Amino acid sequence: LKSRVLMTPLALSPPRSTPEPDLSSIPQDAATVPSLGAPQALTVCLYINKQANAGPYLERRKVQQLPEHFGPERPSAVLQQAVQACIDCAHQQKLVFSLVKQGYGGEMVSVSASFDGKQHLRSLPVVNSIGYVLRFLTKLCRSLLCDDLFSHQPFPRGSSACEEAQEKQEGRMES
């Protein structure tokens, strides 16, 4: 500790009557910064269009058995649920699994598929916005030839629980 103090040049700041602590050497990451936004953590809601074309890779019957929506939850949790649903609804899990982009680092969010007699896991990117969730799923659905399967807006027969949570979230962001 003393050697670190000696290495800091004293001429960096002008003399003051009350010295301020030097915070420049403290790493500013989630581990050291107090969680100021925890009570207002971003949540998203993703609606499933059960009337959408399921395409050649997903079983329409399984798609129609999905819930009305995923969330409101953290964006990474909603992304995980949506991608896992695509894998679970697949005619061939191996094919859909191969289309999922691998993510790295951060919070571990993964999806699984069973094929070739084994359970396979893949990490998803950790996301913090509904925009990223929608872009990721749009690309995946394009590959699966089942556009318009997901939306952040309710479909005509959607549930209202997510709408209320989304309105609360938007109201918090405006204030």
Phi, psi and chi 1 to 4 in degrees:
 res  aa     phi    psi   chi1   chi2   chi3   chi4
   1 LEU       -  -41.3 -173.8   62.5      -      -
   2 LYS   -65.4  -40.4  -75.8 -173.4  178.1 -177.3
   3 SER   -62.3  -34.0   63.5      -      -      -
   4 ARG   -67.5  -39.1 -175.0  173.7 -179.5  163.7
   5 VAL   -65.9  -40.0  171.3      -      -      -
   6 LEU   -67.1  -30.0  -67.0  174.8      -      -
   7 MET   -74.1  -20.7  -70.0  173.0   55.4      -
   8 THR   -79.1  118.3  -55.1      -      -      -
   9 PRO   -66.9  140.7   -4.2    9.3      -      -
  10 LEU   -80.7  -15.6  -62.9  175.3      -      -
  11 ALA   -85.4    8.6      -      -      -      -
  12 LEU   -68.9  -35.4  -75.0  178.1      -      -
  13 SER  -132.2  150.5   59.6      -      -      -
  14 PRO   -67.4  152.3   20.7  -27.4      -      -
  15 PRO   -63.5  141.2   12.1  -17.4      -      -
  16 ARG  -130.8  160.7  -62.2  179.8 -175.5 -176.7
  17 SER   -72.0  -37.3   57.3      -      -      -
  18 THR  -122.1  106.5  -51.4      -      -      -
  19 PRO   -68.2  139.8   18.5  -22.6      -      -
  20 GLU   -90.2  144.1  -67.8 -178.5    6.7      -
  21 PRO   -65.9  143.3   18.9  -25.3      -      -
  22 ASP   -83.7  111.7  179.2   17.2      -      -
  23 LEU  -101.2    2.0  -59.1  177.2      -      -
  24 SER   -66.6  -24.3   63.5      -      -      -
  25 SER   -90.4   -4.2   63.3      -      -      -
  26 ILE   -84.8  125.9  -61.2  173.2      -      -
  27 PRO   -66.3  134.2   16.7  -21.8      -      -
  28 GLN   -99.7   83.0  -63.2  -65.0  -47.6      -
  29 ASP  -131.1 -176.7   61.8   12.8      -      -
  30 ALA   -62.6  -24.5      -      -      -      -
  31 ALA   -75.3  -26.4      -      -      -      -
  32 THR  -109.6  -21.7   59.7      -      -      -
  33 VAL   -87.7  129.1  175.2      -      -      -
  34 PRO   -58.9  146.3  -11.6   17.5      -      -
  35 SER   -78.5   84.0  179.7      -      -      -
  36 LEU   -72.3  -34.0  -61.1  174.2      -      -
  37 GLY   -93.4    7.5      -      -      -      -
  38 ALA   -56.9  -44.8      -      -      -      -
  39 PRO   -66.6  -24.1  -13.9   22.7      -      -
  40 GLN  -112.8   40.6  -64.4 -175.9   11.6      -
  41 ALA   -60.2  140.2      -      -      -      -
  42 LEU   -65.1  129.0  175.6   67.9      -      -
  43 THR  -124.3  149.0   58.4      -      -      -
  44 VAL  -129.4  160.5  -62.5      -      -      -
  45 CYS  -131.2  132.8 -165.2      -      -      -
  46 LEU  -123.4  124.0 -170.2   66.9      -      -
  47 TYR   -95.8  147.5  -63.6   89.2      -      -
  48 ILE  -106.4  127.9  -66.4  109.0      -      -
  49 ASN   -90.8   96.9 -178.0    2.5      -      -
  50 LYS   -72.8  -11.7  -64.3 -177.4  179.6 -170.9
  51 GLN   -93.1   -4.8  -54.0  -50.1  -48.1      -
  52 ALA   -66.3  157.1      -      -      -      -
  53 ASN   -67.3  121.5  176.5    7.7      -      -
  54 ALA   -76.4  -11.6      -      -      -      -
  55 GLY    71.5 -178.8      -      -      -      -
  56 PRO   -78.6  -11.8   27.3  -32.4      -      -
  57 TYR  -101.8  -20.4  -56.4  107.3      -      -
  58 LEU  -110.0  145.1  -56.9 -179.5      -      -
  59 GLU   -83.3  119.0  -72.0 -173.9   42.4      -
  60 ARG   -56.4  -40.8 -177.4  166.2 -174.5   72.0
  61 ARG   -59.8  -42.1  177.9 -176.0   54.5   80.4
  62 LYS   -70.2  -38.2  -71.5 -176.9  178.9  179.0
  63 VAL   -60.8  -41.0  168.7      -      -      -
  64 GLN   -69.5  -16.4  -69.8  178.4  -21.9      -
  65 GLN   -89.3   -4.9  -68.4  173.0  -10.5      -
  66 LEU   -67.0  158.8  -68.4  173.8      -      -
  67 PRO   -66.1  168.3   22.1  -30.4      -      -
  68 GLU   -65.4  -30.2  -63.2  -65.3  -41.8      -
  69 HIS  -158.6  162.8   57.6   80.3      -      -
  70 PHE  -112.2  134.7  -62.9  119.6      -      -
  71 GLY   101.4 -173.7      -      -      -      -
  72 PRO   -73.2  126.4   24.4  -29.0      -      -
  73 GLU  -149.7 -179.7  -69.5 -170.1   48.0      -
  74 ARG   -58.6  146.7  -66.3  176.8  -16.0  -89.5
  75 PRO   -53.8  -41.2  -26.6   34.7      -      -
  76 SER   -66.5  -34.2   54.4      -      -      -
  77 ALA   -69.1  -40.3      -      -      -      -
  78 VAL   -65.6  -41.9  170.3      -      -      -
  79 LEU   -60.6  -44.9  179.1   63.2      -      -
  80 GLN   -59.2  -46.2  176.8 -170.9   24.9      -
  81 GLN   -63.0  -41.7  -67.8  167.7    2.8      -
  82 ALA   -67.4  -45.1      -      -      -      -
  83 VAL   -66.4  -41.9  173.3      -      -      -
  84 GLN   -62.0  -37.6 -171.9   64.3   57.5      -
  85 ALA   -62.2  -41.7      -      -      -      -
  86 CYS   -61.2  -43.4  -71.6      -      -      -
  87 ILE   -64.1  -44.7  -66.9  168.9      -      -
  88 ASP   -66.3  -27.4  -66.0  -16.8      -      -
  89 CYS   -89.5   -0.9  -69.1      -      -      -
  90 ALA   -73.4  146.8      -      -      -      -
  91 HIS   -65.6  -44.4  -69.8  -70.0      -      -
  92 GLN  -127.5  105.6  -63.9  178.9   -9.6      -
  93 GLN   -58.8  -34.9  -74.4 -167.8   -7.5      -
  94 LYS   -58.5  -42.3 -178.0  176.7 -174.9  174.0
  95 LEU   -66.4  -48.3 -179.4   69.9      -      -
  96 VAL   -65.8  -41.8  174.2      -      -      -
  97 PHE   -58.1  -39.2 -172.5   77.3      -      -
  98 SER   -67.4  -20.1   71.0      -      -      -
  99 LEU   -86.6   -9.8  -64.1  172.7      -      -
 100 VAL   -81.1  127.7  175.9      -      -      -
 101 LYS   -73.5  132.8 -173.2  171.7   97.3  177.5
 102 GLN   -75.3  139.3  178.2   82.5   32.0      -
 103 GLY  -110.1  166.0      -      -      -      -
 104 TYR  -135.6  146.3  -59.1   97.9      -      -
 105 GLY    68.8  177.5      -      -      -      -
 106 GLY    66.6 -153.1      -      -      -      -
 107 GLU   -62.9  135.1  171.5 -172.9    7.0      -
 108 MET   -82.4  111.7  -72.7  -53.5  -66.3      -
 109 VAL  -125.3  119.9  179.0      -      -      -
 110 SER  -135.6  161.4   59.0      -      -      -
 111 VAL  -121.8  160.2  -67.9      -      -      -
 112 SER  -133.4  158.1   63.0      -      -      -
 113 ALA  -147.2  150.1      -      -      -      -
 114 SER  -112.4  120.3  -63.7      -      -      -
 115 PHE  -159.9  161.3   53.5   88.4      -      -
 116 ASP    53.8   32.1  -62.1  -21.8      -      -
 117 GLY    73.0   13.9      -      -      -      -
 118 LYS  -134.5  160.9  -63.7  178.9 -165.7  167.9
 119 GLN   -95.2  128.3 -174.6   78.2    3.2      -
 120 HIS  -115.5  139.9  -59.5  -93.0      -      -
 121 LEU  -117.7  147.1  -70.7  175.8      -      -
 122 ARG  -141.2  132.4  175.6  149.1  -61.7  153.5
 123 SER   -80.4  141.5  -63.0      -      -      -
 124 LEU  -101.4  156.5  -66.3  178.0      -      -
 125 PRO   -63.9  144.1   -3.3    7.3      -      -
 126 VAL   -83.4  125.8  175.6      -      -      -
 127 VAL  -119.8  154.5  -61.9      -      -      -
 128 ASN  -128.4   14.8  -64.5  -46.3      -      -
 129 SER  -148.6  151.0   73.0      -      -      -
 130 ILE   -65.6  -32.1 -175.9   66.3      -      -
 131 GLY   -59.6  -44.5      -      -      -      -
 132 TYR   -67.2  -41.3 -172.4   93.1      -      -
 133 VAL   -57.2  -47.6  170.1      -      -      -
 134 LEU   -65.7  -41.0  -68.7  171.8      -      -
 135 ARG   -63.5  -44.4  -76.2 -169.5  -57.0  -85.1
 136 PHE   -59.4  -48.1 -174.0   98.7      -      -
 137 LEU   -70.7  -31.9  -67.9  172.5      -      -
 138 THR   -62.4  -44.8  -62.5      -      -      -
 139 LYS   -63.5  -44.0  -70.8  177.6 -175.4  175.7
 140 LEU   -63.3  -44.9  178.2   61.3      -      -
 141 CYS   -66.7  -33.5  -72.3      -      -      -
 142 ARG   -61.4  -43.4 -117.1 -178.1 -122.4  136.3
 143 SER   -64.1  -33.3  -59.5      -      -      -
 144 LEU   -87.1   -2.2  -64.9  172.0      -      -
 145 LEU    57.7   41.8  -55.9  175.5      -      -
 146 CYS  -136.2   58.0   63.5      -      -      -
 147 ASP   -56.2  157.1  -67.6  -18.5      -      -
 148 ASP    65.4   25.8  -58.3  -35.1      -      -
 149 LEU   -77.7  -33.5 -176.2   59.9      -      -
 150 PHE  -123.6  151.4  -61.1  107.7      -      -
 151 SER  -155.7  155.4  173.6      -      -      -
 152 HIS   -87.2   -5.5   68.9  -69.1      -      -
 153 GLN  -103.7  143.2  -61.3  -71.5  -33.4      -
 154 PRO   -67.1  147.7   18.1  -24.4      -      -
 155 PHE   -87.1  164.1  -68.2   98.3      -      -
 156 PRO   -45.7  -37.2  -30.0   33.6      -      -
 157 ARG  -100.6   23.9  -61.7 -179.8  -14.6  177.2
 158 GLY   -67.6  161.7      -      -      -      -
 159 SER   -82.7  155.4  167.2      -      -      -
 160 SER   -94.9   -9.7   64.5      -      -      -
 161 ALA   -60.3  -42.2      -      -      -      -
 162 CYS   -71.3  -37.5  -91.2      -      -      -
 163 GLU   -59.0  -45.8  -76.8  178.9   73.5      -
 164 GLU   -62.2  -44.3  -68.0  168.5   10.2      -
 165 ALA   -64.3  -39.1      -      -      -      -
 166 GLN   -66.7  -41.3 -163.7   69.9   28.7      -
 167 GLU   -63.5  -41.2  -74.7  171.7    9.9      -
 168 LYS   -59.4  -45.2  -78.2 -176.6 -166.8  174.4
 169 GLN   -62.2  -45.8  179.8   66.6   31.0      -
 170 GLU   -65.7  -37.9  -72.4  168.1    4.3      -
 171 GLY   -63.1  -39.5      -      -      -      -
 172 ARG   -65.4  -39.5  -96.7 -159.5  -56.9 -111.2
 173 MET   -70.1  -32.3  -67.3  174.6   85.3      -
 174 GLU   -72.1  -36.6  -71.8  172.2    6.7      -
 175 SER   -76.0      -   60.3      -      -      -
